């Protein structure tokens, strides 16, 4: 059994939240982990984002690290695709960092009223 199979339920819960991120907004691995009630599972949220590329309809490009850095870009093909998708939604990115990160940050706990 591989990692994706062992954590399928968790990954699906992550995907459900990521699908709710509005276009032109971003969130962090940690914010998703917190919303799932597992605040120390940010890294596992990252694993879910890596696995999301095998499915359609999951806007993984909207998930960045807590400082707004595109740390997951190497899992896009080509890596510049993450930045390109964000820019196509009006999100400014300079040197792999979301500009105005705090203004664009989408906190699932607040936005979904959890």
Residue pairs with C-beta under 8 A, 6 or more apart in sequence:
3 47
3 51
4 11
4 51
7 44
7 47
7 48
10 36
10 38
10 41
10 44
10 48
11 47
11 48
11 51
11 52
13 36
14 32
14 36
14 45
14 48
14 49
15 48
15 52
15 55
15 58
17 32
17 35
17 36
17 108
18 27
18 32
18 49
18 52
18 58
18 59
18 60
18 62
18 63
19 57
19 58
19 59
20 108
20 111
20 112
21 27
21 59
21 62
21 63
21 106
22 106
23 59
23 89
24 89
24 90
24 91
24 104
25 62
25 91
25 104
25 105
25 106
26 62
26 63
26 64
26 68
26 86
26 91
26 98
26 101
26 104
26 105
26 106
27 62
27 63
27 64
27 105
27 106
27 107
27 108
28 42
28 63
28 64
28 65
28 66
28 105
29 42
29 43
29 45
29 46
29 49
29 63
29 65
29 66
30 39
30 42
30 45
30 66
31 105
31 106
31 107
31 108
31 109
32 42
32 45
32 63
32 108
33 39
33 40
33 41
33 42
33 44
33 45
34 108
34 109
35 108
35 109
35 112
35 114
36 45
38 44
45 63
46 71
46 72
49 60
49 63
49 72
49 75
50 72
50 75
52 58
52 60
53 60
53 75
53 76
53 77
59 85
60 72
60 75
60 76
60 82
61 76
61 81
61 82
61 85
61 86
62 86
62 106
63 72
64 70
64 71
64 72
64 98
64 101
65 71
67 97
67 101
68 97
68 98
68 101
69 96
69 97
69 98
70 82
70 83
70 86
70 93
70 96
70 97
70 98
72 82
73 79
73 80
73 81
73 82
73 83
73 96
76 82
83 93
83 96
86 93
86 98
87 93
91 98
91 99
91 104
92 98
92 99
92 100
93 99
98 104
108 114
